[in-house]
Amino acid sequence: MISIINELTSKKKSITLYDIQGASGACVPDTMEAAELLSYLTSLGKIIETPKGWIRIAEKISPKEPRRYFYLKEILQMIKSLSTTDPLTSHQLADKIGLTVSEVVQYLQFFKEITSAGHVIIDTKGYPYNYYLEPYINVI
């Protein structure tokens, strides 16, 4: 997923599924699933680390949940636990959702990186689909 963000960031324009697939080295179906998941995760908002803890800058977007929601249950619970007003530390999040502090930190660092560039948008008009980054509006 990081390679998809890097590819979108470096191109500064929309790219096709095949452009992403070439950069990621994965097969087309895996690339499509990763891009859809990335679009969903980035639609939940930008993850930011503050001196007091972690927050999520949420947009007013109604994302479509991924097909394989069950393997993201803990991760999505963690992201949705973050608010824009009350930062939570890694320890507080770990206690709240039942993961280790180490797992929480790894997930948060990953989400911080994938959300740093913006929301991945999928343009489904035509085939192959085009993907582009849309900067977050309400970002600190």
Buried (B, 14 or more C-beta within 10 A) or exposed (E): BEBBBBBBEEBEEBBBBEBBBEBBEBEEEEBBBBBBBBBBBBBBBBBBEEEEBBBBBBBEBEEEEBEEEEEBEBBBBBBEBBEEEEBBEBEBBBEEBEBEBEBBBEBBEBBBBBBBBBBBBBEEEEEBBBBBBBEBEEEE
